[in-house]
Amino acid sequence: MRVSADNSKCVVSCMCVYRAPELFDQDETDGRVALLAVAVPPDADAVALRAVQACPSGAIALVAMDGPTT
């Protein structure tokens, strides 16, 4: 699995950072989502999914190596 982010959709709720700080951060200039890692470690799939589900704007997604999953 990997994560993707669409900064144009980000509303700076920071839910991704709260749910998965090992994968997400905030950009220092505008506070929007910043990816710390693209590849999700195998033991972090559930954490990454909770972050995706918590994003109010749908700015982040989990993507299988062969296509979208959420």
Long-range contacts (C-beta under 8 A, 24 or more apart in sequence): 1-39, 1-40, 1-45, 1-48, 1-62, 1-63, 1-64, 1-65, 1-69, 2-38, 2-39, 2-40, 2-62, 2-63, 2-65, 3-35, 3-37, 3-38, 3-40, 3-48, 3-52, 3-60, 3-61, 3-62, 3-63, 4-38, 4-60, 4-61, 4-63, 5-33, 5-34, 5-35, 5-59, 5-60, 5-61, 6-59, 6-60, 6-61, 7-32, 7-33, 7-59, 9-57, 9-58, 9-59, 10-57, 10-59, 11-56, 11-57, 11-59, 13-55, 13-56, 13-57, 15-51, 15-54, 15-55, 15-56, 16-51, 16-52, 16-54, 16-55, 16-59, 16-60, 18-54, 19-47, 19-50, 19-51, 19-54, 20-44, 20-47, 20-48, 20-50, 20-51, 22-47, 23-47, 23-48, 23-51, 24-51, 24-60, 32-59, 33-59, 33-60
